């Protein structure tokens, strides 16, 4: 997340350059800048895969065989010809005409813009799905401005962010410089931790995955990572389909797929408006459905939506203008309808949808009675980068074990997160694993829970219990801070910064290890060696009968209750008496001060 903030800073710098150095609007420069970032990110991944290839590269006549495009294809990665590699572009001489560079057609190039256009064309040749997708209008920038932009994005932040970095940057541009577009199109990026949670709980392995509101493709990217981590090639086991009404987003999705070495079929424009079209004819055919659809969409034409089908539980409420004024339950119905007989769905939804009334309630009742609602998770505020809204994660499973058919697992995670800064929260990697572990235990998959405990022990590397480790690390941290303070205070002025830096590394290492120990303790205090149980304020496996008694609400807070408040050993009545006495004394002191001030005013004749 620090890297995300660093990227924000770099983006702001680039935007300042573009505003000052060109007459372009944000709409005009948004995609070209994203193209440069795509190239930089693609180059980062290219170098990573190239290093892996070279580890086992054969040697002939004393020379390592050069890497080829086929080597990258076999690893589901994007090959970059030399003239399309970011380092090549950054290191070009200032005088392009004098360099005598020629493009892929053998024509001499006279500007840096022509060189970058050529790089984009070379990349498109490496991936059929990128054909005609990448921006190729860089001649509208001066060579000086374009060179400076290339320099700005040549930073290590793009090496480490991972996930849907292209979508994240696109959202940044829209919300900073084209807010009207962002609001009109409902464009906002799905945070990596939410995407990871969806993918981790669905556990995709093979089959058809549809995202009918795919945006910039974050669900596909994360699924690819999950499948590859399991030792399989995503392009061999998964088939990705996406629908995206906004053309810009679809282009970004194709770029995202390509840079991660993934292939997919993405449809965009009016034919990909999910309210009115099943663009891939996948109703009832999907093994997995994942999405973060736009919330609370209004003015959906009811007759067109009705004729488009995929509404197994009927239509939501329709107003006098023959419009659906809130489309949340259209989306929910689609996600269910697209699943085959053993399919799983996971999606982000507005918190209000778990308990909405009118026809929504009737649809929700029918949905609950199928027995296919699997898990419901409440998410707190500030998980989205540009919006402060809470949300819920919904999970369906048409292949649920018979023993779980009459229950739904509710998790209230609104108070469980890591604070990144004043406006942003996320789940850390260990918090994601802990929440996932609750689902494993609920499903009876104790072996996965045990494997997680082994990961904790391996990470902490101590024979102590998790509670003893946490206590020891707390002590180590306090000692390190005290020692650092003392050493710095005693050091000569010229040595202070060096000593501070040395101790800062030590302190950060202890803090990171302590955070892991606390998460291990959080999990094991609740579930011990691996048996699911309802935890007040956190999770509850509720029966369908209990859900019916609560009016078919799917709000986790309605079931998990409130966590017990720890006894702090303070007598309530005694403490309230003390507070009351303190207030009276403060009031008396305030009265005395007001009297003194009044006398002073009188003496001054005021």
Phi, psi and omega in degrees: 000330174299321180295323177299316180293325176296319178298318178305316180298317180295321181296319179297321178298317180294322179295321176300317178300315183292322179293321184277328189257000178212165178262015183281149173274166180299327178298325183282322184266352183301305183292317176302320178294319177297327176298319178295319179294322175303313180298317181294317180292319178298321180294321178300314180290325178301313182295324179296312180291322179301319179297321178294319180296318184290342180301319184246026185285133177295155180244133176230130181053038177079006181238139176288131179298135179293152178287152181230167181301323182296329178297321180286322180299320181292343179253017180052048180230159183269122177278140178240117173300157185307316183289353177251003179278138188300321181298323178298315182293319181294326185270007180295148177293158181295322183269090182296314181303322183286344183283341178067035180282143178240150180274185184298342179261007179083009181270143180290137180258135187249003180209160177296326178302319178294323179296317179292320176303317179297320178299318180297319179295322178295321179293319180300327179294339182274347184216115182301322184287349177270355184305120179076008185265318187286146178293141180219046181235040185283352177288351177283348176263147172291157179300322182295315181293317181295320178298321180292321177296318177301320179294317183301317185273003176272064182229160187288346181302323181288346178282333192248345187294310179070180179063212184272064183294327180295317178295322179298316182291321178300315179299321180301313180298315182299316185282336178272321192237352180214055187300328180297323178293314182300318181289319181294321185265358180063034185275116165207139188292142177273118182304146185303320184292327176291318178299315180299320180298316179299311182295318182297322181283324179284332178051060181294137180235310179203153178123197185265127175244125177244134166239103184279006173216060200285344179053231182267011169088021182301324180296321179293316182299313182292323177297318177302316179298318182296314182294317180295323179295332179278002175092016180241163175266122185301321182291341178271333186250337184242147172239119185261130174234138179223148170238136181208116183294323185276120185301316179307312183297320180297321176299316179296322179298315179296321176297318181296315178300313183297316184292338177260010176071025182253153175241147180197166178252112184242124177250145184221172179086196184301323181292345181256012174288107189298334179298331187240354184215135165263082194299333182253005182053053185250011181302122180077011187244356192264137173282328181218141171231127177226142180193156166233083185284160173296132184279152166053037178291138178244179176061034173277128182293114188295320183293320178293320178294320179298315182289338179282347174074202182065035181235072185295342182248009179094175182278145169291181182298141179241133181273183185294340178272012181059043179233147171276116187277348172213114190269010183305317183279348166293311179301312182302319178295318180300313184300322178289316186294327182291340185286143171279189190292345177235015187287158177235143177231146174216132184205160177268141181211152176304139182302326183297337184291339183289344186220016183293155188252205182059220183291337177303319181297320179296319178295317181296321178299313179297321180297313181298320183291345175292337184080009185261356173286124189258300185221143175232128182233126174273133181243138183282188180289165169068025174273335178272146187290329186237003179224148184254028186270144172283167179206178175231150171253126180252143178224128175249151175211106179282351178251029180302146174300145183302325182294338182256002188300328184259019178226159174229134177271122177254130177233125176256099184256021184295335181252014182241105183190174174247131178279121176273309173202192187301332185244008186216130174240162175203169169264129174289170180301320181287326177293322174301316180294321180295316178295321177298323181297326177299317179294319178303312182295320177300322180278358180082020182259064185294336181297324179291324176297315180297322178296325178293318178299323178295322177298317178299314182295321179295320181293319184277329173061033180231146178281358182284165173289164182298322180292319178294322178296317180298317179297317181296318180292324175300316179295316179300321181293314179299317180295318181296319179294318180294317180296319180298316181298318181292315181298318181294318181294330182272343186283156174292156185305320184291341183261350188300313183296320179297315181294319177303315181296318180298314181288330180299320177298318179296314182296316179297321178299317179293319180299318180295317179293323178296320178300320178294316180299320180294322178291321177298319179293319178305317183286312187286333175296333182267321189237008173052231182274359174129049176234126180292139170210152176293133179243113181307132179085352182235302186213153179203132173267103185262143178279162178297328177296317178295321179295321178296321179296335178261028174067030179060031172291142175243028178275116183307321182301335180288344185246321186282340180074204184244138178296140179296142178276128181291139178287119181268007176079006182261130177287122186300308184296320180296316181293321179295324177295319178297316180297319180297319179296317179298320179296319178297319179294319178295322179295318179296317179297319178298318179297319180296318179296320180295322179294318178298315180299317180299318179296319179299319178297319181296318181295331178275000179074028181252000000 
